[in-house]
Amino acid sequence: MASYRTAPDPQQTRMPGGIPYIVGNEAAERFSFYGMRAALYLFLTEHLTALDGSLATMEPVDATIWQHNFIKASYAFPLIGAILCDWLWGKYRTILGLSLLYCVGHAVMALCDYPQITGIDPRWTLWVALALIAMGAGGIKPCVSAHVGDQFGQSNQHLISRVFAWFYFSINLGAAVSMALTPWLLTNVGPSVAFGVPGLLMALATFVFWLGRNKYVHVPPGGTGFFRETFSRRGFVAVASLLPLYALLAVFWSLFDQTTTTWVEQAKHMNRNVLGVELDPGQMQAANPILIMLLIPVFTHLIYPFAERLGSFTPLRRIGVGMLMAPASFLIVAWIQSRIDAGQTPHIGWQVVAYIVLTAAEVLVSITALEFSYMQAPPKMKSFVTGVYWLSVFLGNEAVVRVNEYIKAQAEQGESVLEGAAYFRFFAYAMAGTSLAYLVWANLYRGNSYLQGEEEVIAEAHG
């Protein structure tokens, strides 16, 4: 570790040399994660077997609970990974070590379709695989984004926003390809290949990350200094000030992550013929990353500069606009569902409209909040604060699980609640109320920004 640079070059004004390796690693890793996740709901509802090889698929409500529990776990482990990273291992060793665990999870996932070989019920194999993938994917998540920020110093800090945008672009490039390909592989080739291909991409991601080891700034772990920082007044204030934001963002994620479950289920009942091609319901998830890649340049080069000419378009204002937009996406899918409930077969293009609205909200909320969290974290707490940020996704998916468990419990008692379009309207109204609460919080927030390697405060951040 001593041979590696431990701080950014203060004279470096150009893009750091390690950035292409980090971005390439992220594209391959996100292919593996989103590809597996895109096929999971369809696998549970259409392909899951029993120990004897006969079909033993799940009902939609049970598959929704399983999927959101997996997503929930994937965003609980970032906090654990962040602590290991900032306290003991540093970002590079944490990412490399947990990536290997991640690869093992994918290998186990590919065995779910071979109970006659493993002799294990596929649901148990699936549970183990999802647990390993959640630990790997979740554990590295705060470290990777913080590792990006660590490469920059005072002289090239102006490039951070551009790199975070391209970092997010790489995530969605990998996601777009995998979300279009993996559901098709599941339907036309089989689960073992559909889950095996993401595993190979994860192995590639790990190799690419290792190749860049001599290019990175390796910020040493904080050791006991991490705890001194975390439990200092500065650390406590930084985290406590951000917690209300993360609690409010949880509602946004409860909407967003349902594109992998309830939106897929809705797509099954729509006309999916596009230019003579019948799309798989799971392939509709690719609309989000494709739109992200289209919208990031639009926001970066057109909307943000235009908004800045009208007035200061601060990060908190960007997030606020995105939060206000999000409910409209669920009102659109509620309208679609009302047509389905009436016996109609609306065209899938209407769901694309909902994707456009939700994706525009994601650009404003997710990219901005990720960068904002990094900048608001004191130097020895970059990964830790990012891990706390990802708990907002955990809480959002926990909310979806609780709502669906309540619906299931009521159904078992013969009661019907939040059926059809009412389900989507419920989440739209919850998001609308949350947006108003956010506007109040943003006007009260005061905080400070820090760069890695710069102990002093570099700017005051507020709405």
N, C-alpha and C positions, 0 to 999 in steps of 0.2 A: 504493500500500500504506500510505502514511503516514496517510491519512485513516481507516483502519480502527482499531478498538480492538485493542490487542495483548496485553491481559491482562483477566481477568474483573474486573468491578466488585466490589470487596471488600464493598460494602454490599448487593449483590444477594442476596435471600433466596428469590426466586421462581425459576420455571423460566426459563432463558435464552431470549431471543427467537428465536435461530437454530435451536433444536431442531426445531420443526415442519418446516423446510425440509430438515434433515439426515435426519429420519425419512422424510419423503415421498420424497426422493431415493433412500434405501436401499430402500424398498418397490418402486419402479419398477426400480431397477438389479438387485435380486435376482430380480424377475420375469424380466428378460431373461436373466440367467445361469442360473437354475434351470430356466427353460423350455427353453432350448437344451440344457442338460445332460440334462433328462428325456427329450428326444426323441432324443438322440445314439445311445444304444445300439440302440434300435429302428431308427433310420435305417441304422446300420452293418450290422445283421443282416437287414434286410428291404427296404430301399429304395435302397441304394447302387448306382450304375450305373458302367459303363465309359465310355470316351470315345465309343463308338458308340451309347450310350443303352441298351444291354442290361444286365440285372441282373448285378451283380458283388459280391454281398453277402459279408460276412465270417463265418467260423465264430465261435461264441460265445467261445472262448478268445482269438481275435485281437481281437474287438470289446472284450472285457474289458481287454486290454492297451492298446488305443488309448484307451479311455475313462479308465482310471486314469493313463495317461501325461498326458492333458490335465489331469485334476484335479491331478496332481503338479506340472505346470508352473504352473498357476494359483496354487499355494501356494508356489512357489519365488520368483516375482516380487515378493511382498510385501516381501521383504528389500531388493530393489533399489529399489522404490518408497519404502520407509522411509528409505533412505540419501539419495535425491534430495530427499525431503521435509525431513528433519531437517538436512541439510547445505546445500542450495542453494535450493530453491523454496518451502518452507513447505507446509503441508497443503492450503490452498485451491488454489494454482496447480498443485500436483501432481495433485490430484483432477480439476480441470477439464481439464488437458491430457491426461492419460491416458484420461479418459472419452471424449474425441474419438477417440482411437486405438481404443478399445473399440467405438465406433459403426462405424468402418470395418471392423473384424473381423466384425461382424454383417452388414454389407452384402455382404462377400465370401462369408459363409456361405450367404446366400440364393442365390448363384450356383452352388452345388454341383449343383443340379438342372438346370443348363443348359449341359452340355458342348458342345452343338452351337453355342451362341452364343460361349462363351469360347474354345473350341478347346483347352481344358486338361483333362487327366484329372481327374475329380472328386476322386480321392484327393489330388492335389496342391493343388487348390483348398481342400479340406477342411483340409489341413495348414496352409496359410497362414492360413486363417480362424481355426482353433483357436489358432495361435501369437499372432495379434493380440489375440484375446479373452483369452487367458491373460495377456499382458502388461498389457492394460488392467484386467481384473478383478483380477488379482493385485497390480498396482502400486498401485491405489487402496485396497486392502483394509486395510492397517494404518493408513493415513492417516484413513480415515473413522471408525473406532472411536476412534482417538486424538483426532480432531477433536471428537467428542462430549465426551470428558473435558475438553478444553481450555476448554469453555464454562463450567466450574464453578470457583468459588473457595471460600475457607474458609467463607463464610456460607451457601452453598447446597450444600455437598458432601454433605449428607445425602440429596439427591435423586439422586445419581449411580446408586445401585443400582436405583432405580425407572426411571430413564431407560434404563439398559443393558437392563433387562428389556423395556421397550417398544420399544427399538431392535431387540432380537432378535425381538420380536413382529412388527414391521414387515417384517423379513426374511422371516419365515415366512408372513405374509399374502401378500406378493408371490409367494413360492415356491408356496404352496398353489394359488392361482389358476392360475399358469403350469403347474404339474405336472399339473393336471387338464385344462387346455385344450390345451397344446402337443402331447402325444401324440395327442389326438383330431384336431387339425388335421393332423398328419402322416399319419394313417391315412385320413382322410376328405377332405382337401383337397389335401395334397401338401407335400413338403419346403420348397419356396420360401416358402409362406405360413407354415408351422410355424416356420421360422427367421426369416422377415421380421418377424413380430409381436414377438418379443423384441427385434429391432433397433429397432423404433419405440419400444418402452418404454425402451430405453437412451437414445435421443435425448431422450425426455421427462424421464428422470432427470437428464440433464445440464442441461437447461433449468431444472428446479426448483432444482437446486443453485445455479446461477448467480443465480437470483432472490433467494436469501437472502444474497448477498454482503455487503450492508451491515448484516446482523443478527449476523454471526459475530464471535467473537473470533479474530483472525488472529495466531496466535503466530508471530513471525518465525523463519525458519530459523536454526539454530545456527551456521552458517558453520564456521570452524575450531574454534569452541567445541564443536561436536558431536563432533569427533575427540578434543579434550581430555577431554570428559566420557566418551566411549566407552572411551578407553584410560587413563582415570584408575583409581585403585584402586577408587573407588566404582562406576564403570561396569563394570569387570571383575568385581567381586564380584557385582553385581546380575545380570549375564548368566550368569556361571559358576554361580551358585546356582540359577538357573532351568533350566539345560540338562538336568539329570536329569529334571525334571518333564516337559519337552517330549519327551524320548526315550521316556518311559513313555506319554505321551499318544498317541504315534504308533501304538501298538498299538490303542488305542481307535478312531482314525480308520481304521485298516485294516479294522476291522469295519464302522464306520458307513457309509463311502462305497461299500460293496458293495451297498447298497440301490439303487444306480443301475445295477448290472450283474448280479451273480449272483442277487440277489433278483428282478430283472425276468425273468431267464431262468427261474427257478423258477415265477414267476407264470404264465408261458405254459402250464404243464402242470397248472394248478389249475382248479377250478371257480370261475369269476369272476362267476357270476350272482348279483346282489344285488338283491332285490326286483324281479326280472324284467328288470333291466338288465345287459347283458354289458359288464363293464368291460374297458378296454384294459390289457394288462399294464403298460405304462408309467405309467398313471394311478395305480397303487398307490403310487407314490412320493409322491403328495399326502397320504398318510396321515401321514407324518412332520410336515410343517408344520402340518397341521390339528391334530394332537395337541399340537404345541408351543403353539399358541394356546390350547388348552384347559388345558394343564398349567401354563403360566406363572402364571396367577392362582391356581391351586390351591397351587402351591409357595410363591408370594410371600405369599399371605394366610392360608394354613392350615398347610401343612407346616413352613415355616421358623419361624413364630412358635411353633408347638407344640414343635418341636425345641429352640428357644431356652429355653423354659421348663424343659426337661429338663436343659439344660446348654449351654455355648457351642458353637454349630454354626458353626464357623469355615469360611472358604472351603476350606481344605485338607481339612477333614472332609467337606464337601459333595462335593468331587471324589472322595474316597475311596469314599464310598457309591455314587456313580455308576459308578466303575470296577468295583466288586464286582458291580453289577447287570448290566453289559454282557454277560458270558459267557452268561447265561441266554437272551438273545435268539437267539444263534447255536445254542444247544442246541435251541431250539424249531424253527428252520428246518432243523436237521439231522434232527429227528424228521419234519418235513414231507417232506423229501427222501427219507427212508427209506420213507415210504408211497408216494411217486411211483415210486421204484425198484422197489417191490413190485407195480407195475401199478395202483395206486389213483389216484383223482383227488380229493385232499382239497380242502375248501372254502377259499376265499381268506381267510375269517374267521380261520383259524389263523395266517396271516401277519400279520394285523392285531394279533393278540396279541403276536407278536414285535416289531412296530412299537411297541406300547405300552411294552414293557419297554425297548427301545433308546432311545426318545424320552425316557422318564423319566430314563434315564442321561445323555442328552445335556443335558437341562436342568441337571442337577447338575454335569456336567463342563464343557461348552462355555461356557455363559454365565458361570459362576463363574471359569473359567480365563482368559477374556478380560478380565474386570474385574480379576482378581488381577494379571495381567501388566501392565496399565496402571498400577495402583497401586504395583507394585514397581519400576517404571522411574524412574530419576532424571529431572528435568524436561526436559533436552535430548535424552532418549533414548526418549521415549514411543512414537513410531512405530517406531523401530528395534527395541525390545524386542517390540513387537507383531508386527513382521515376523519376528523370530526365533521367536516363538510359532507363527506359521502354518507354519513349517518342519516342525512336528510332523505336519501334514496331508500335506506333501510326503513325509516319511519313511514315513507309513502307507500311502500309495498306491504308493510305491516297493516296499514289502514285498509288496503284492498283485501288482504287475507281476512281481516276481521269482518269486513262487510260481507264477503262471500260465505264465511262460516255462519254468520247470522242468517243469511238468506237460506242456506242449507238446513240449519236447525229449524227455522220456521216452516220450511217445506216438509220436513219430517213430521211436523205437528199438523200438517194439512193447511197451513197458512201460506199465502203468496204475498211476498213483499218485493218491492223494487223490481218488478218484472218488466221486460222489454225496454221501451224508451224511458220509462221512469228511472231505470238504473243509471243511464247516462246523464239524465237531467240532474239527478242527485249529485253527481260529481261536478257537473258544471256549476251548480249553485254553490257548492262548497268552495270551489276555486274562486268564484266571484267574491264571496265574503272574505276569503283569504287575501285577495288582491287589495281590498279596501284596508284591511288591517296592515298590510305591508306598507301602504302609502303613509300611514301614521308613523310606523316604526322608522322608515327611511328618513323622514323629516327630523327625527330625534337623534339619529345615529351620529356619533363622532368617533373617529378612530385614526390610527396612524399607519403609514406604509413603511415597509422595510425591504431593503434588498439584501440578498445573501452576501456576506462579507462586509456589509456596511452596518456597523453597530448602531449608528445614530439614526434617528428618525429622518426620513427624507421628504416626507410630505404629510400633510394632514388630509384625511379622507373623510368626506361626508357627502350627504345627498344634495 
